[in-house]
Amino acid sequence: ELSWVLTMGLLLGLTVSGCPVRGVVGQNVTLPCKYRVNHQNDVTTMCWGRGSCPSSHRYRSEGNLAQGDVSLTIVNAAEADGGMYCCRVEIPGWFNDQLNNLEIVIERGDSTGDHAVPPES
């Protein structure tokens, strides 16, 4: 199974962020996922993944698919939310899908407000 994932990642243009997204326990954290949109019909679907598919009101996609933003917000982040996430955007045509792996680190802290530390490409 691992070799299949690696092969597909190479074929689909897998990208891995060099810097982890950092958040604080009890606060919201946003995992950025952006892509170029040439035409509104270019993007058919998108998904976020981490382990089994979660069913929780804490995960929100507040971006705009038509404008190239499918960032994921985790409401009231917990240390258990840390780890590797994958954003996949399906674009019609051969080998056009875009994958972005993001590591998220949730730390204990005393500050307030939303946290989003997007990696610079």
SULKA-V915242 format. One record per residue. N is the residue number from 1. PSI is psi in degrees with one decimal (999 if undefined). OMEGA is omega in radians with two decimals (NA if undefined). NEAR is the number of other ideal C-beta (glycine too) atoms within 10 Angstrom. Layout:
n = [N & N]
psi = [PSI & PSI]
omega = [OMEGA & OMEGA]
near = [NEAR & NEAR]
//
This chain:
n = [1 & 2 & 3 & 4 & 5 & 6 & 7 & 8 & 9 & 10 & 11 & 12 & 13 & 14 & 15 & 16 & 17 & 18 & 19 & 20 & 21 & 22 & 23 & 24 & 25 & 26 & 27 & 28 & 29 & 30 & 31 & 32 & 33 & 34 & 35 & 36 & 37 & 38 & 39 & 40 & 41 & 42 & 43 & 44 & 45 & 46 & 47 & 48 & 49 & 50 & 51 & 52 & 53 & 54 & 55 & 56 & 57 & 58 & 59 & 60 & 61 & 62 & 63 & 64 & 65 & 66 & 67 & 68 & 69 & 70 & 71 & 72 & 73 & 74 & 75 & 76 & 77 & 78 & 79 & 80 & 81 & 82 & 83 & 84 & 85 & 86 & 87 & 88 & 89 & 90 & 91 & 92 & 93 & 94 & 95 & 96 & 97 & 98 & 99 & 100 & 101 & 102 & 103 & 104 & 105 & 106 & 107 & 108 & 109 & 110 & 111 & 112 & 113 & 114 & 115 & 116 & 117 & 118 & 119 & 120 & 121]
psi = [-40.4 & -42.5 & -34.3 & -44.5 & -44.5 & -42.0 & -48.3 & -37.7 & -40.2 & -40.3 & -32.6 & 5.5 & 46.5 & 134.2 & 143.3 & 128.8 & 136.5 & -25.9 & 132.4 & 151.5 & 132.3 & 140.6 & 174.6 & 138.8 & 133.6 & -3.9 & 165.1 & 146.3 & 137.7 & 129.0 & 110.9 & 142.9 & 107.5 & 154.7 & 165.6 & 139.9 & 116.6 & -39.7 & 149.4 & -28.0 & 2.2 & -35.2 & 126.9 & -47.7 & 168.0 & 161.8 & 155.4 & 146.9 & 147.1 & 107.8 & -144.3 & 156.4 & 118.7 & 149.3 & 91.9 & 143.0 & -7.1 & -16.6 & 122.2 & 135.0 & 101.4 & 6.4 & -171.2 & 106.0 & -43.8 & -21.3 & 7.3 & 22.8 & 110.3 & 36.8 & 147.9 & 130.5 & 129.5 & 117.4 & 135.2 & 59.5 & 146.0 & 158.4 & -33.6 & -16.3 & -13.2 & 155.6 & -166.8 & 134.7 & 156.2 & 129.6 & 126.2 & 127.5 & 122.1 & 123.3 & 129.4 & 146.5 & 166.3 & 129.2 & 33.0 & -15.0 & 145.1 & 130.1 & 141.1 & 116.8 & 132.0 & 132.6 & 136.3 & 133.9 & 121.0 & 122.1 & 157.1 & 141.8 & 173.7 & -7.0 & 166.9 & 163.3 & 168.7 & 149.7 & 130.7 & 116.9 & 85.9 & 137.7 & 141.6 & 132.6 & 999]
omega = [-3.12 & -3.13 & 3.09 & -3.14 & -3.14 & 3.12 & 3.13 & 3.12 & 3.12 & -3.13 & -3.04 & 3.09 & -3.13 & 3.05 & 3.13 & -3.14 & 3.13 & -3.10 & 3.09 & 3.00 & -3.10 & 3.10 & -3.12 & 3.12 & 3.08 & 3.13 & 3.11 & 3.08 & -3.11 & 3.07 & -3.06 & 3.03 & -3.09 & -3.11 & 3.13 & 3.09 & 3.08 & 3.13 & -3.10 & -3.11 & -3.12 & -3.07 & 3.14 & -3.13 & 3.04 & 3.06 & 3.00 & 3.14 & 3.02 & -3.10 & 3.10 & -3.09 & -3.13 & 3.04 & -3.04 & 3.06 & -3.13 & -3.14 & -3.09 & 2.99 & -3.05 & 3.12 & -3.12 & -3.09 & -3.09 & 3.14 & 3.06 & -3.13 & 3.08 & 3.14 & -3.12 & 3.07 & 3.04 & -3.10 & 3.10 & -3.05 & 3.08 & 3.13 & -3.14 & 3.10 & -3.14 & 3.12 & -3.10 & 3.07 & 3.11 & 3.03 & 3.13 & 3.09 & 3.13 & 3.12 & -3.09 & 3.12 & -3.12 & 3.02 & -3.14 & -3.11 & 3.11 & 3.10 & 3.10 & 3.07 & 3.14 & 3.02 & 3.10 & 3.10 & 3.13 & -3.09 & 3.03 & -3.13 & -3.09 & -3.08 & -3.12 & 3.09 & 3.12 & 3.11 & 3.01 & 3.13 & -3.11 & 3.07 & 3.12 & 3.14 & NA]
near = [5 & 6 & 7 & 8 & 11 & 11 & 10 & 12 & 15 & 9 & 11 & 15 & 12 & 17 & 15 & 13 & 19 & 9 & 12 & 16 & 22 & 16 & 26 & 18 & 16 & 13 & 17 & 18 & 24 & 21 & 26 & 19 & 24 & 17 & 17 & 8 & 17 & 9 & 7 & 9 & 9 & 17 & 20 & 11 & 11 & 19 & 12 & 19 & 14 & 16 & 8 & 6 & 8 & 12 & 6 & 8 & 7 & 13 & 15 & 14 & 16 & 11 & 18 & 11 & 16 & 12 & 11 & 16 & 15 & 25 & 19 & 21 & 17 & 22 & 13 & 12 & 23 & 12 & 11 & 8 & 20 & 19 & 13 & 14 & 21 & 18 & 23 & 18 & 22 & 14 & 17 & 10 & 7 & 6 & 8 & 13 & 19 & 20 & 17 & 23 & 15 & 24 & 17 & 22 & 15 & 23 & 12 & 8 & 13 & 6 & 7 & 9 & 7 & 13 & 18 & 14 & 16 & 15 & 15 & 7 & 9]
//
